[in-house]
Amino acid sequence: MTEIIVSEIERWLDRLYVAAEGAGLRDEDRRKAIEVTAMLVEIERAVRRFRSRSHLTLVDAAAGKSYVGLLAAKLLLEPMSRPASVVAIEREPRRAALSRQAAERLQTAISIECRTGSVADPDIWPERPSIVAALHACGQAADAIIERTISSQARMLLLVPCCTNSSIPSAAMADEQADHQGIPRHAPVRRRFIQALVDTERTWRLEAAGYETEVVEFVAATVTPHNLLWRSRLVKEPVRMAAARRALENIWGVRS
């Protein structure tokens, strides 16, 4: 395993993004470095599951400034000397432009393409990615990434969702379920109930589509409260998929 340390990631963030804007690292940048480091460790573990000479496509979805995709190219894929490409997808044009500028400063032999658009748009995705990584996919973006992962038959997904709101269909359904179950409307209590159902629905949806899924804390909660990682691998095991479909139906009290 390549040893990736937080201080090294901090130096790269400073070189590619912060210093380029004439500023210095802030506390939030240092916390981000911890998260990026943890995600790169996950990506390296995933990469080693693929044959060394097969071409690997990494998608950095809801990429922001593409910290994950760019540093995976430079610090993981390039040292492995393996055929690979990185596709970063970001809907906000300014962030996508900053990603392209950072990619030029990065100077790596790995092909990097920063695409501007919504992760919900199937036309912006490459065909059958090897690995989809998404660090802090906010709200509906997390569910769109799950759907695109499934529809593109990506081999692996590494997903860290961010905030949950009522625009997420499963959150709206969970709120109705909370009323049905008599969950009090005290915000901290109801919020945790809704989040648990949203997390459950996402897990079973991936399992039902054939993705063996683990949910783990990838960093400490003191770094970010959004610290759960969905680690999913396409295995298409029929018995497991059928059990997940039944569980998915039963979340909302529906029986097949």
Wavefront OBJ file of the C-alpha trace (Angstrom):
o trace
v 0.000 0.000 0.000
v 1.152 3.530 -0.782
v 1.581 5.550 2.403
v -0.517 8.702 2.102
v -0.190 11.145 4.953
v -2.335 14.153 5.742
v 0.549 16.628 5.634
v 1.307 15.591 2.063
v -2.307 16.189 1.038
v -2.212 19.586 2.747
v 0.849 20.525 0.666
v -0.905 19.498 -2.534
v -4.095 21.380 -1.677
v -2.008 24.447 -0.930
v -0.004 24.112 -4.146
v -2.926 23.417 -6.479
v -5.690 25.550 -5.012
v -4.990 27.729 -2.001
v -1.659 29.349 -2.852
v -2.908 29.810 -6.424
v -5.610 32.089 -4.993
v -3.078 34.015 -2.887
v -4.217 32.617 0.468
v -3.115 30.063 3.057
v -4.632 26.889 4.448
v -7.587 27.416 6.779
v -8.865 25.038 9.449
v -11.558 23.825 7.067
v -8.872 23.077 4.459
v -6.979 20.984 7.023
v -10.147 19.055 7.863
v -10.725 18.556 4.154
v -7.189 17.167 3.851
v -8.041 14.508 6.441
v -11.136 13.511 4.480
v -9.319 13.456 1.138
v -6.552 11.334 2.650
v -9.086 8.807 3.947
v -10.848 8.690 0.575
v -7.567 8.133 -1.263
v -6.828 5.185 1.009
v -10.220 3.750 0.037
v -9.563 4.359 -3.656
v -6.182 2.661 -3.485
v -7.755 -0.386 -1.858
v -10.358 -0.448 -4.628
v -7.817 0.011 -7.426
v -5.865 -3.038 -6.275
v -8.916 -5.210 -6.961
v -8.466 -4.626 -10.695
v -5.959 -6.347 -12.965
v -2.807 -4.262 -13.141
v -2.791 -3.846 -16.922
v -6.519 -3.292 -17.448
v -7.545 0.301 -18.135
v -9.142 1.864 -15.082
v -11.640 4.740 -15.213
v -12.161 6.693 -11.997
v -15.143 9.036 -11.788
v -14.950 11.847 -9.225
v -18.677 12.612 -8.963
v -20.076 15.862 -7.534
v -16.401 16.716 -7.594
v -16.338 20.304 -6.360
v -12.769 21.381 -7.144
v -11.839 17.745 -7.891
v -9.480 17.281 -4.945
v -10.129 13.541 -4.901
v -9.847 12.854 -8.614
v -6.756 14.958 -9.217
v -4.807 13.677 -6.226
v -5.822 10.078 -6.959
v -4.320 10.554 -10.427
v -1.061 12.031 -9.138
v -0.474 10.097 -5.931
v -2.033 6.710 -6.715
v -2.551 5.977 -10.392
v 0.605 7.597 -11.748
v 3.000 5.819 -9.321
v 1.318 2.504 -10.160
v 2.193 3.083 -13.846
v -1.139 1.652 -14.880
v -3.383 2.699 -17.782
v -6.018 4.924 -16.237
v -8.138 8.012 -16.711
v -10.034 10.309 -14.372
v -13.358 11.966 -15.163
v -14.477 14.687 -12.749
v -18.137 15.763 -12.876
v -19.153 19.077 -11.312
v -22.312 21.091 -12.024
v -20.986 24.501 -10.891
v -19.016 26.074 -13.787
v -16.622 28.065 -11.576
v -15.549 25.004 -9.620
v -15.168 22.991 -12.807
v -12.973 25.759 -14.226
v -10.815 25.757 -11.065
v -10.491 21.991 -11.453
v -9.186 22.380 -14.997
v -6.651 24.981 -13.881
v -5.497 22.716 -11.042
v -5.220 19.769 -13.450
v -2.849 21.827 -15.611
v -0.689 22.653 -12.576
v -0.730 19.006 -11.506
v 1.303 17.865 -14.537
v 0.442 14.189 -14.517
v 0.591 11.602 -17.284
v -2.850 10.326 -16.247
v -5.658 11.573 -18.487
v -7.949 13.942 -16.565
v -11.182 15.370 -17.928
v -13.249 17.860 -15.911
v -16.819 17.834 -17.173
v -19.390 20.499 -16.289
v -22.879 19.205 -15.663
v -25.238 17.405 -13.320
v -24.374 13.961 -11.974
v -28.010 13.089 -12.750
v -27.346 13.471 -16.501
v -26.481 10.047 -17.964
v -24.872 11.646 -21.020
v -22.086 13.184 -18.942
v -20.946 9.836 -17.514
v -18.334 7.571 -19.123
v -19.373 4.041 -20.041
v -19.044 1.489 -17.257
v -16.616 3.242 -14.896
v -14.266 1.127 -12.819
v -14.656 3.184 -9.642
v -17.048 5.989 -8.749
v -15.908 8.160 -5.839
v -17.998 10.938 -4.326
v -16.860 12.866 -1.270
v -19.698 14.857 0.314
v -22.348 14.438 -2.356
v -25.014 16.816 -1.081
v -28.720 16.041 -0.910
v -30.170 14.643 -4.121
v -26.693 14.322 -5.658
v -25.980 11.240 -3.537
v -29.077 9.474 -4.862
v -28.338 10.551 -8.440
v -24.842 9.095 -8.090
v -26.286 5.823 -6.808
v -28.649 5.692 -9.792
v -25.923 6.483 -12.319
v -23.594 3.957 -10.679
v -26.257 1.285 -11.064
v -27.297 2.230 -14.600
v -23.697 2.475 -15.851
v -22.802 -0.818 -14.129
v -19.790 0.750 -12.442
v -17.703 -1.916 -10.741
v -17.267 -0.068 -7.439
v -18.760 2.903 -5.589
v -17.206 4.889 -2.750
v -19.868 7.336 -1.618
v -19.899 9.842 1.246
v -23.297 11.589 1.276
v -23.662 15.012 2.827
v -26.750 16.883 4.054
v -30.232 15.376 3.870
v -33.270 17.506 3.079
v -36.918 17.126 2.082
v -36.067 17.200 -1.641
v -34.790 13.630 -1.285
v -37.724 11.280 -2.020
v -36.774 8.783 0.699
v -36.514 11.631 3.237
v -40.049 12.776 2.437
v -41.281 9.184 2.774
v -39.353 8.806 6.035
v -41.054 11.921 7.399
v -44.447 10.357 6.646
v -43.277 7.147 8.305
v -42.229 9.160 11.348
v -45.773 10.497 11.659
v -47.172 6.982 11.295
v -44.798 5.622 13.950
v -45.497 8.463 16.343
v -41.955 9.835 16.269
v -42.011 13.205 18.075
v -41.356 16.364 16.120
v -38.447 17.392 18.339
v -35.906 18.187 15.638
v -32.941 16.108 16.890
v -35.117 13.012 17.417
v -36.982 13.193 14.114
v -33.859 14.139 12.152
v -32.048 11.023 13.356
v -35.018 8.807 12.540
v -35.287 10.241 9.022
v -31.541 9.981 8.431
v -31.549 6.332 9.537
v -34.292 5.494 7.034
v -32.570 7.414 4.232
v -29.321 5.560 4.940
v -31.189 2.248 5.081
v -32.973 2.873 1.774
v -29.721 3.763 0.014
v -28.002 0.652 1.348
v -30.748 -1.754 0.312
v -31.133 -0.034 -3.076
v -27.495 -0.734 -3.845
v -27.728 -4.297 -2.538
v -30.878 -4.940 -4.593
v -29.006 -3.790 -7.707
v -26.237 -6.308 -7.052
v -23.757 -4.225 -5.050
v -22.285 -5.852 -1.971
v -22.233 -2.886 0.403
v -20.507 -1.948 3.636
v -21.205 1.281 5.502
v -18.278 2.477 7.608
v -17.054 5.595 9.388
v -14.205 6.705 7.159
v -13.096 9.583 9.411
v -13.916 10.605 12.979
v -17.127 12.524 13.626
v -14.984 15.358 15.013
v -13.676 15.920 11.471
v -17.139 15.987 9.897
v -20.580 14.866 11.061
v -21.093 13.479 7.537
v -18.566 10.703 8.065
v -20.265 7.591 6.681
v -18.822 5.903 3.604
v -20.792 3.505 1.407
v -18.266 0.978 0.062
v -20.048 -0.969 -2.687
v -18.800 -3.633 -5.111
v -20.772 -5.116 -8.004
v -21.126 -8.865 -7.416
v -24.659 -9.630 -8.735
v -25.339 -12.407 -6.229
v -29.000 -13.417 -6.862
v -29.927 -14.560 -3.344
v -28.441 -11.436 -1.796
v -30.234 -9.229 -4.331
v -33.603 -10.871 -3.668
v -33.207 -10.461 0.094
v -32.331 -6.780 -0.404
v -35.397 -6.211 -2.599
v -37.620 -7.635 0.144
v -35.911 -5.462 2.748
v -36.298 -2.403 0.506
v -40.035 -3.012 0.205
v -40.406 -3.552 3.932
v -38.855 -0.203 4.896
v -42.105 1.551 4.123
v -44.344 -1.237 5.413
v -45.029 -2.662 1.935
v -45.180 -6.450 1.576
v -44.600 -8.200 -1.718
l 1 2 3 4 5 6 7 8 9 10 11 12 13 14 15 16 17 18 19 20 21 22 23 24 25 26 27 28 29 30 31 32 33 34 35 36 37 38 39 40 41 42 43 44 45 46 47 48 49 50 51 52 53 54 55 56 57 58 59 60 61 62 63 64 65 66 67 68 69 70 71 72 73 74 75 76 77 78 79 80 81 82 83 84 85 86 87 88 89 90 91 92 93 94 95 96 97 98 99 100 101 102 103 104 105 106 107 108 109 110 111 112 113 114 115 116 117 118 119 120 121 122 123 124 125 126 127 128 129 130 131 132 133 134 135 136 137 138 139 140 141 142 143 144 145 146 147 148 149 150 151 152 153 154 155 156 157 158 159 160 161 162 163 164 165 166 167 168 169 170 171 172 173 174 175 176 177 178 179 180 181 182 183 184 185 186 187 188 189 190 191 192 193 194 195 196 197 198 199 200 201 202 203 204 205 206 207 208 209 210 211 212 213 214 215 216 217 218 219 220 221 222 223 224 225 226 227 228 229 230 231 232 233 234 235 236 237 238 239 240 241 242 243 244 245 246 247 248 249 250 251 252 253 254 255 256
